[in-house]
Amino acid sequence: MATVELRGVRKVFGRVEALATVDVRVEDRSFTCLVGPSGSGKSTLLNIVAGLESLSEGQVFLDGTDITRQAPAERDIAMVFQSYALYPHMSVFDNMAFGLKVRKTPSDVVRQRVEEAASLLQLSDLLDRKPRQLSGGQRQRVALGRAITRHPKVFLLDEPLSNLDAQLRFQTRVELKLLFERIGGTVIYVTHDQSEAMTLADQVVVLDKGRIQQMGAPMTIYEQPSNVFVARFLGSPAMNVISGRVARSDGDGLRLVAGALTTDLPGERLPDVPAGGVDVLVGIRPELISVAPAGHLTWNARLRLVESLGAQDLLYLDDEGQSLVAAGPSGLGAALGRGDVSFDVRPEAIHLFHPESGDAIGVRHRTSAAPWTIARPMEPDPSSGTTDQEERS
């Protein structure tokens, strides 16, 4: 297998800059996912590696060799497209053998490689069938098999699972992960599905509008997003992002106020906060918002809707006009009921972003979900005759 490196890669279509000076290194035998919304430049980047698109600027290296000007057939790279691109009149065997036959590979080697790939992909009993006799998942495996038989240095996959239904996509995703672990191939995989990127990749490259927003290990990006775009894009449900303000409190600490949430932060999170405070964007993962113990009034929000997903409940909250989502175990929403509920979030679970640029600010700590405790809806205080929500309003 091989390493792939893109240095200063830029692509312009007319007046549209599809890629803006991209630098990426893909290590030997690693699985790298290019992820981003439609129009982010991920497929353009893949086509440049394959040689299907020319560069406006920059260089592409394969195992240290500059292949920028090489034709696609000279690059020893196999590509699997979103459409299976199978020949309908050919059998599964002939589809998988086609690339080898074009290269004048001896027939005994062709048969050996096709049978090896078919065994790996559980297609051995289907070699005589035509594509129309196969399911979507089987056709996708045939397309993969055609790439595998070539023994390429690099596999390029462009949204190969997007045509499959949800259950088959999940099943095939697992098969892909196991397959490339066995092959040990260098893989560059394009997807708009962040769950595919999180589960498949050793390295994730998050793209938006032709620019790399962040690059690194999946969990590193998830726990330490570089900006609001990355924070919202990776994660389902997406990270909550609300407006807040940080000011100095007694001693060296900081006080964060975001809607009804008020909590203390360690001073090193934002060491240069002026005396009058500073506006921030506050990010919190839904699974890190927990229902507080009874009487704990860190965060009072109104529960507007509960979406039950079987093993999980999503709680849709209104915090003084700002919408949030909390994720908890099944049955939590029914136990709470509608109305005002007390919630809690640990300071180390809070992300801070610049309100204008969206860039992450302050020191982040590794987060993990805390145990959930179920509290009843807040009862009126007998001594005051009002709820905390009423006092705020």
Secondary structure, DSSP 8 states (H G I E B T S, - for coil): ---EEEEEEEEEETTEEEEEEEEEEE-TT-EEEEE-STTSSHHHHHHHHHTSS--SEEEEEETTEE-TT--GGGS-EEEE-SS----TTS-HHHHHHHHHHHTT--HHHHHHHHHHHHHHTT-GGGTTS-GGGS-HHHHHHHHHHHHHTT--SEEEEESTTTTS-HHHHHHHHHHHHHHHHHHT-EEEEEES-HHHHHHH-SEEEEEETTEEEEEE-HHHHHHS-SBHHHHHHSSSS--EEEEEEEEE-STT-EEEEETTEEEEE-GGGSTT--TT-EEEEEEE-GGG-EE--TT--SEEEEEEEEEE-SSEEEEEEEETTEEEEEEEETTHHHHH-SEEEEEE--GGG-EEE-TTT-BEES-------------------TTTSS-HHHHH-
